[in-house]
Amino acid sequence: MPNSYYIYILASQRNGTLYVGVTNNLIKRVWQHKNNLADGFTKKYKVHTLVYFEQTTDIESAITREKQLKKWHRKWKLDLIEKQNPNWIDLYNELL
């Protein structure tokens, strides 16, 4: 069975502060963010809502995509989220 890797975007609120990350265990990683176990940006700015994610089986493409999204203009990230998740629901609850 191939490994899965996830590129994800967390938000503090609708149109709020955004964070882009990559992981091989999306549920665990988002749980860590939500419970402030991940020191740094998401803890400091209360960025805990999973609003977007992509899945791939290739770690190199996941890292490349994460870097690409981090370089994107904010407007492009907001458009990407709005296209897939127009109501900005917390996708974490749907993963459980």
One Martini backbone bead per residue (centre of mass of N, CA, C, O) as a GRO file, in nm:
protein
   96
    1MET     BB    1   0.094   0.038   0.025
    2PRO     BB    2   0.087   0.356  -0.024
    3ASN     BB    3   0.183   0.647   0.061
    4SER     BB    4   0.071   0.947   0.224
    5TYR     BB    5   0.043   1.294   0.131
    6TYR     BB    6   0.002   1.631   0.271
    7ILE     BB    7  -0.144   1.932   0.174
    8TYR     BB    8  -0.205   2.221   0.383
    9ILE     BB    9  -0.467   2.446   0.515
   10LEU     BB   10  -0.479   2.691   0.758
   11ALA     BB   11  -0.711   2.879   0.970
   12SER     BB   12  -0.840   3.121   1.187
   13GLN     BB   13  -1.041   3.222   0.960
   14ARG     BB   14  -1.216   3.379   0.754
   15ASN     BB   15  -0.972   3.543   0.587
   16GLY     BB   16  -0.732   3.480   0.752
   17THR     BB   17  -0.487   3.325   0.876
   18LEU     BB   18  -0.226   3.138   0.714
   19TYR     BB   19  -0.127   2.783   0.667
   20VAL     BB   20   0.139   2.585   0.529
   21GLY     BB   21   0.161   2.222   0.488
   22VAL     BB   22   0.325   1.898   0.561
   23THR     BB   23   0.223   1.540   0.559
   24ASN     BB   24   0.158   1.183   0.658
   25ASN     BB   25  -0.056   1.286   0.904
   26LEU     BB   26  -0.326   1.471   0.916
   27ILE     BB   27  -0.480   1.418   1.176
   28LYS     BB   28  -0.243   1.447   1.372
   29ARG     BB   29  -0.141   1.731   1.285
   30VAL     BB   30  -0.401   1.890   1.337
   31TRP     BB   31  -0.429   1.813   1.630
   32GLN     BB   32  -0.169   1.954   1.717
   33HIS     BB   33  -0.260   2.236   1.638
   34LYS     BB   34  -0.529   2.247   1.807
   35ASN     BB   35  -0.339   2.173   2.083
   36ASN     BB   36  -0.063   2.332   2.081
   37LEU     BB   37   0.196   2.124   1.997
   38ALA     BB   38   0.284   2.337   1.776
   39ASP     BB   39   0.523   2.528   1.771
   40GLY     BB   40   0.451   2.863   1.670
   41PHE     BB   41   0.254   3.002   1.442
   42THR     BB   42  -0.020   2.851   1.510
   43LYS     BB   43  -0.012   2.917   1.809
   44LYS     BB   44   0.024   3.228   1.807
   45TYR     BB   45  -0.235   3.267   1.575
   46LYS     BB   46  -0.465   3.057   1.586
   47VAL     BB   47  -0.421   2.811   1.361
   48HIS     BB   48  -0.692   2.545   1.334
   49THR     BB   49  -0.830   2.538   1.043
   50LEU     BB   50  -0.925   2.308   0.807
   51VAL     BB   51  -0.962   2.420   0.452
   52TYR     BB   52  -0.722   2.246   0.306
   53PHE     BB   53  -0.641   1.962   0.077
   54GLU     BB   54  -0.388   1.736  -0.040
   55GLN     BB   55  -0.307   1.432  -0.223
   56THR     BB   56  -0.019   1.203  -0.219
   57THR     BB   57   0.249   0.953  -0.301
   58ASP     BB   58   0.469   1.193  -0.326
   59ILE     BB   59   0.701   1.363  -0.149
   60GLU     BB   60   0.824   1.557  -0.358
   61SER     BB   61   0.553   1.680  -0.456
   62ALA     BB   62   0.464   1.782  -0.180
   63ILE     BB   63   0.699   1.978  -0.130
   64THR     BB   64   0.669   2.141  -0.388
   65ARG     BB   65   0.376   2.235  -0.333
   66GLU     BB   66   0.425   2.378  -0.069
   67LYS     BB   67   0.625   2.586  -0.182
   68GLN     BB   68   0.434   2.704  -0.388
   69LEU     BB   69   0.208   2.802  -0.191
   70LYS     BB   70   0.395   2.987  -0.017
   71LYS     BB   71   0.446   3.183  -0.279
   72TRP     BB   72   0.179   3.269  -0.298
   73HIS     BB   73  -0.063   3.465  -0.317
   74ARG     BB   74  -0.318   3.520  -0.114
   75LYS     BB   75  -0.546   3.524  -0.327
   76TRP     BB   76  -0.488   3.241  -0.440
   77LYS     BB   77  -0.547   3.087  -0.179
   78LEU     BB   78  -0.837   3.185  -0.142
   79ASP     BB   79  -0.940   3.070  -0.413
   80LEU     BB   80  -0.874   2.774  -0.351
   81ILE     BB   81  -1.057   2.748  -0.109
   82GLU     BB   82  -1.326   2.852  -0.235
   83LYS     BB   83  -1.350   2.626  -0.450
   84GLN     BB   84  -1.352   2.376  -0.227
   85ASN     BB   85  -1.444   2.581   0.043
   86PRO     BB   86  -1.680   2.819   0.061
   87ASN     BB   87  -1.752   2.781   0.393
   88TRP     BB   88  -1.506   2.714   0.574
   89ILE     BB   89  -1.485   2.438   0.676
   90ASP     BB   90  -1.391   2.190   0.897
   91LEU     BB   91  -1.225   1.911   0.770
   92TYR     BB   92  -1.148   1.744   1.015
   93ASN     BB   93  -1.432   1.629   1.087
   94GLU     BB   94  -1.446   1.458   0.814
   95LEU     BB   95  -1.197   1.265   0.881
   96LEU     BB   96  -1.340   1.127   1.140
   0.00000   0.00000   0.00000
